Amino acid sequence: MPGELQKGQGCYPHACQCGFYGDSLRECTCTSNQIHRYRQRLSGPLRDRFDLQIEVPRLEFSELAPSVGETSAQVKARVQRARDIQRERFEGMGLASNAAMSHKHLEVFCVLSRASQDMLGAAYKHLGLSTRAHDRILRVARTIADLEGSESISQEHLAEAIQYRSLDRKIYG
């Protein structure tokens, strides 16, 4: 099948029935047909409704140690600031968050630079995204910008949002 990953490539938990497809420590026992059938259990339209789709590979034991990053309190404060920005943005519109924006709202609140439009167009074509996935990317990019306190969506925000949509195409494409 075109674009089909071979066993041992990548690390896609639950991409097969046994759950070890691509695992670095345990071998997948599924046949190619079993893997294909298992992946088809989630339809494309259903997968399209997931805003964030990320790969989470197995960690090495040494990676489990506490990291030096933002504390939970810092993350909570940043999320609260982003929610406040959204509440202010949508005041009187009957919307609570970016996730509730319609396509019409996206045209107003998710204006992209020419370079960002080109990037999104290339991703749309290359990943074979649907219109629903396109709109979800814009909502996520707007949220990423809000988390950074940015009034506009930068190419970096958009690239991060696109990255969160690419997993279904790698596994199921």
FENHUNOR-V423745 format. One line per field, one symbol per residue. psi: psi as a letter, one per 20 degrees, with the letter a starting at -180 (. if undefined). Layout:
# FENHUNOR-V423745
psi->???
This chain:
# FENHUNOR-V423745
psi->ppjpqqpipannpkjrghjjpjpihpppjqrghggggghihoqghghhipgpoqpnrpqqghiiqprnbqrhhggggggggghggggggjpjijqhrhhiprhghhhgilpqrghhggghggggggilqrhghghhgggggggggghikphqorhggggggghiiighhhgi.
